């Protein structure tokens, strides 16, 4: 353990299981540690670094905006904020938005907006149906929204207002709907739950049910938005439009920024009913605008789609080689490799030694979420490393 790791152990709350590497530099799909070792990054800041590390368009935007105006409160107008809002509205099905700083904040804001809608248009309805194996953030309310009991148990009793039901079951949503229900909140593809893909027709059925019952449909696109699934937003992949959508992660390409967007009918906040000190600050918005503009103009979702197909083809080839691989699933560049045994942690450790960063999303599954600018050659390199590592693990 080097000095930096010792200092982290001394000063930090013990909440994160870190891999034994101190990262100091990044470029494209690669990072370097403090010992000069180079790694192919298929974690990408947990699906954040959509343009890779230190992309020139981001670096330039940071330099330019930092020299002009970094922070001014939302008491005033700011140009980068308005430019980013216009770009998001013109390229999505939503009408109004609010900027904040993290995915958890965006989801909290979406829930507040839904509850306000319930007060005004739903006879006071306030409950939100979410799915088991979901993940919506680490705040106390979003822990209650997250359908994973192991996340909730340390903090019970949970805040009221959330009902967790089986994912992929429209019948479970129907059974959970009561006069107190105001919304259904889902990830189009569950990320932290293990890259779980909805059955064909599921999201369409949820949309119909929400329309029939006057419920809002909220899509948590914190992980699936900004090209990750091979379309600019995940809802476009499934052809189902939400009433409210949350974004974060890839929106800033590595700079903290988030947003929740709403259709006109759901945009019911009045002045002073929500706010944020840092939300929509000029620096973050200028960078996010540069990221979004580049993503759209250079068809980065298309690259994610093509490289994702190559990644899944490579992993499926490994599946034919290693019988303990039970599934390869994903969309775009959000992909999981699942095993019939709990080998994720040792596999991640061996991949680290080989120069590849991966995420052990479950004890028996690895998650691949590289930068969306990753090349065919880099995908092939990653698959080759995984193959070598699984060969070592599979040896008696």
Order of alpha helices (4+ residues) and beta strands (2+ residues): alpha-beta-beta-beta-alpha-alpha-alpha-beta-alpha-beta-alpha-alpha-beta-alpha-beta-beta-beta-alpha-beta-alpha-beta-beta-alpha-alpha-beta-beta-alpha-beta-beta-beta-alpha
